[in-house]
Amino acid sequence: MNPVEEGADADTAAHTCMSVDEVLRQTIREIVAEILAEQGKEEYLSVAAAARVASVSPWTIRAWIKAGHLPGYRAGRVLRVKRIELDALMARPWRRQGRQRAADIADGIVRKWVRENP
C-alpha cells in the first residue's frame, strides 16, 4: 500500500470515528431527554399551578382532593398534586355525583307529569 492510500485510509478512519462519536453522542442525548421526560411526569404542582393547568379554581382542586378524586401530597405546609394524576383525572369522563340541582329535579318532575298526563 502506498503512503497516499494509507493517508486516505487514516482520514476515512478518523471520519468514521467522528461519525461513530457523533452517533453515540446523539443516542446519549436522546436517552437523557427520554429520562427527563419521564421524570417530568412525576412533577408535583402546587394547588394554584394545578388549578391553572385544569382551568379551574384552586378551591376546586382542594375540593377534588377532599372528595378523594385527586390524591394530595403535603410538602411541609404546602399541598401538592402530581401532574400525571391531574392529567388522568382530567382525561376521564365526568358524571354528576351526589345531590342533583333543584332545577334538574324540577325538570324530571315536569317530564314525568307530561308523560303521565297527555
Residue pairs with C-beta under 8 A, 6 or more apart in sequence:
1 9
40 83
41 83
41 84
42 82
42 83
42 84
43 82
43 83
43 84
44 73
44 75
44 80
44 81
44 82
44 83
45 53
45 80
45 81
45 82
45 83
45 86
46 78
46 79
46 80
47 58
47 61
47 62
47 79
47 80
47 81
48 58
50 58
50 61
50 81
50 83
50 86
51 57
51 58
51 60
51 61
53 83
53 86
54 60
54 61
54 86
54 89
54 90
61 70
61 81
62 79
64 70
64 89
65 71
65 72
65 79
65 81
69 89
70 81
70 85
70 86
70 89
71 81
71 82
71 85
72 79
72 80
72 81
73 79
73 80
73 81
73 82
74 80
